[in-house]
Amino acid sequence: MKFIRYQQLRERGIPWTRVHLNRLIKAGEFPAPVNLGGNSIAWIESEVEDWAKKKAESREPVAA
């Protein structure tokens, strides 16, 4: 299992602010982070990848 930090989310193309991510997490629309201790949180890489894959699969087809 690999953890990724907030900056790594942004590097992977997830552009949202921490505030917006918290809204999505509370709504169940983004994976919840893991508390690593102190003020440190991270996300499980495989959960973020699964979320991204599901988003891509659920997109509406574009009419040609």
C-alpha positions as CSV (number, residue, x, y, z in Angstrom):
1,M,0.0,0.0,0.0
2,K,1.3,3.4,-0.9
3,F,0.2,6.8,0.5
4,I,0.1,10.0,-1.5
5,R,0.0,13.5,0.0
6,Y,-2.1,16.5,-1.1
7,Q,0.6,17.8,-3.5
8,Q,0.8,14.4,-5.2
9,L,-2.9,14.6,-5.8
10,R,-2.4,17.9,-7.6
11,E,0.5,16.4,-9.6
12,R,-1.9,13.7,-10.8
13,G,-4.3,16.2,-12.2
14,I,-6.7,16.6,-9.2
15,P,-6.8,20.4,-9.1
16,W,-9.2,21.0,-6.1
17,T,-8.4,23.0,-3.0
18,R,-8.3,21.3,0.4
19,V,-11.6,22.9,1.2
20,H,-13.3,21.5,-1.9
21,L,-11.7,18.1,-1.3
22,N,-13.2,18.1,2.2
23,R,-16.6,18.8,0.8
24,L,-16.3,15.9,-1.7
25,I,-15.1,13.6,1.1
26,K,-18.0,14.5,3.4
27,A,-20.4,13.9,0.5
28,G,-18.8,10.5,-0.2
29,E,-17.6,11.6,-3.6
30,F,-13.9,11.3,-3.0
31,P,-11.9,8.8,-1.0
32,A,-11.3,9.7,2.6
33,P,-7.7,10.4,3.7
34,V,-5.8,8.4,6.4
35,N,-4.6,10.3,9.5
36,L,-0.9,9.6,9.7
37,G,-0.5,11.5,13.0
38,G,-0.2,15.0,14.1
39,N,-1.4,17.3,11.2
40,S,-0.4,14.8,8.5
41,I,-2.9,13.1,6.2
42,A,-2.5,11.1,3.0
43,W,-4.7,9.1,0.6
44,I,-4.3,5.5,-0.3
45,E,-3.0,5.6,-3.9
46,S,-5.1,2.6,-5.1
47,E,-8.3,4.2,-3.8
48,V,-7.6,7.4,-5.6
49,E,-6.8,5.5,-8.8
50,D,-10.0,3.5,-8.5
51,W,-11.9,6.7,-8.0
52,A,-10.4,8.2,-11.1
53,K,-11.1,5.1,-13.1
54,K,-14.8,5.1,-12.1
55,K,-15.1,8.8,-13.0
56,A,-13.6,8.1,-16.4
57,E,-15.9,5.1,-17.0
58,S,-19.1,7.0,-15.9
59,R,-18.6,9.9,-18.3
60,E,-21.2,10.6,-20.9
61,P,-20.3,9.6,-24.4
62,V,-19.6,12.6,-26.7
63,A,-21.8,12.6,-29.8
64,A,-19.8,12.7,-33.0
